[in-house]
């Protein structure tokens, strides 16, 4: 009886130890999730303030997120954006790198860092970041990364590379006005107005911007498409009467 009682006691003790371990693990997981939720909340607030150009408040929110969870990658991405706007390039560069170090597949961080580098004429580095953004199959806006890579390639006078990136962007997002405008501009500049017209077709389907309409007018003038030219000119005058492009149109250029 004593032996059986001892075995029972040991069994209960072992079960108790495992049970305590599970409870502790569950509590740790709960605490970790709570920490990340708080950091995410401050990061989301920071993003809202950043979009509203309230940079000081955005900076405060992102810094708070980092204090709550020093491993929260998106907060460092936000810090990079704010510090870049504040002209603190060295700090912003370190912020972006930290974000990517913590979360290598964070496509938004790669894309933002790429834009930061491109704006500072670090072209090769920027394109590396844009392409790194595309490695994540769950990236929601790959066309943006391709378009950004193209725009930065143009800075390097790599027009063939830029066209390739833009074509890939349009394969993913056929209605992208930015990609269509950039590609059609390149085609028009190399005297391929027919290709430019074809590229602009989809961009004209959904309230094209003044740049797109003005390029369309120029393309149709070369090709002799009087009806299309008149249609684009009418849209430009009605929808964007105060735009630079409308002023160019009225000046007879």
C-alpha positions, 0 to 999 in steps of 0.5 A, a space after each residue: 500500500 505504501 509503495 502504491 501510494 508513493 507511485 501515485 504521489 510521484 505520478 501526481 507530482 509529475 503530472 503537476 509539473 507538466 501541467 504547471 509547465 503548460 500553464 506557464 507556456 500558455 501565459 508566456 504565449 499570451 503575454 507575447 501576443 499581448 505585447 505584439 498587439 500593443 506594438 501593432 496598435 501604436 505602429 498602426 497609429 503611427 502610420 495614420 499620423 504619417 499619412 496625415 503628415 503629422 510627423 512628430 506624433 508619428 515618430 512618437 507612436 513608432 518609438 513607443 511601439 519599439 519600446 514595447 516590442 524591440 523586435 517588431 519589424 514594422 515599427 522600424 519600417 515606420 521610423 525609417 519613413 519618418 526619419 527620411 522625411 525629417 532629413 535624418 538619412 543615417 538614422 532612416 537607413 539604420 531603421 530600414 535595415 533593422 526592419 529587414 533584419 528582423 523580418 527578411 520577407 517584409 516586402 513593404 520594408 524592402 520597397 520603402 528602403 528601395 524608394 529611399 535609396 533611389 531618391 538618394 541616387 543609390 540606384 543599384 542598391 535600390 533595385 536590389 531592394 525592389 527585387 527583394 520585395 518580390 521574393 515574398 509570394 504573399 506580397 500584395 502589391 508586386 506591380 509597385 515594386 516592379 514599377 519602382 525598379 523601372 523608375 530607378 532604372 531610368 535614372 541610370 539610363 537603363 531604358 531596356 531594363 526599365 521597359 522590362 520591369 514595366 511590362 512585368 508590372 502591367 502583366 500583374 496589374 493591367 490597369 496601372 496608370 503609373 506603369 502604363 504612363 512610364 512605359 508609354 513614355 519610354 516607347 514614345 521617346 524611342 519613336 514607337 508611337 504605335 506601341 505607346 498607343 497600345 500601352 495607354 489603352 487600358 490606362 484610359 479606361 479609368 479616369 486617366 490623370 492629366 499626365 496620361 491624357 497629355 501623353 495620349 494627345 501627343 501620341 495621337 497627333 503623331 499617329 493622326 488619330 484626330 478623334 482620339 486626340 480630341 477626346 483626350 483634349 476634351 477630358 483634359 480641359 474638363 477634368 483638369 482645367 488648372 493642370 500644367 498639361 491643360 495649360 500646355 494644351 491651351 498654349 498650342 503646344 
